Amino acid sequence: MATTIEEVTLSVPDVSCEHCVNAIDKALSPLAGVEQVETSIPAKTVHLRYDPTQTSMQQIETALDDAGYTVAK
């Protein structure tokens, strides 16, 4: 059975430095189904590749929130 991989780019206005990138990577990488995390400091975005059958957008946003980064709606 093929897995469904989704890609999403989240706007995270508090991204400002390499520390932010590392903190976000550390918060999201351990989540089940997360394949790739790319954080852009200039764009203030987090681009994710993940399997929505293993983790939800709610879990991703909660993990970011717990790390101190709020997703802009």
N, C-alpha and C positions, 0 to 999 in steps of 0.2 A: 504494500500500500504506500503510495506516495504521500509525503508530508506536504502540507500547504505552508509555504513560507510567505509571510507578509513583510512589506517594507513600509516604514513610516518615518516621517521627519517631524520631530517635536520642536516647538519653539521654547527655548529655556533662557529667558532674559538674564539670569544671574551668572551665566557662563562668562568668565572674564580672564582666566589664566590656566596654565598647565595643571595647577592643583585641582581646579574644577574638573578638567578633563579626566584626571586620574580618579577623582572621587566618584564621578558619574560612571566611569568604566567599572570601578570596583563595586558599585551599587547594582549595576544592571547585568554584568557578565555572569554572575552566579545563578541568575534566574533560569529556570527550566525553559528550554526552547529558544533562548536568545543566542543567535549565531554570531552576530556582529554588532558592535557599537562604535559609531564614528561621531565624535563630538567636534564641532567647528567653533572655535573661539570667535573669529570675525563675524560669522553668521548667527552666532548664539543659538545653534541648533544641535539636536542629537538625532542622528540617523540610525535606525535600528532595523536589523533583519531578525525576525523571530517567528516561531511556530505558534499561532494563536490557539492551537489545541492544547498546548502545554502551559502557556502563560497568557494572562489577559492584559489589556491595556490598563485596566484598573491596578493590577499588580505592578506594572511598570511604573505608572505614575506614583503609586505609593512608595515604591523603592526610591524613586527620585526625590520625593517629598522627604522621606526619612533621611536622605543624604543632604537635605537642605536646598534642593533645587525644585522650584515650582514650575510646572508646565503651564505656559500661557495658553489660554483658550482662544 
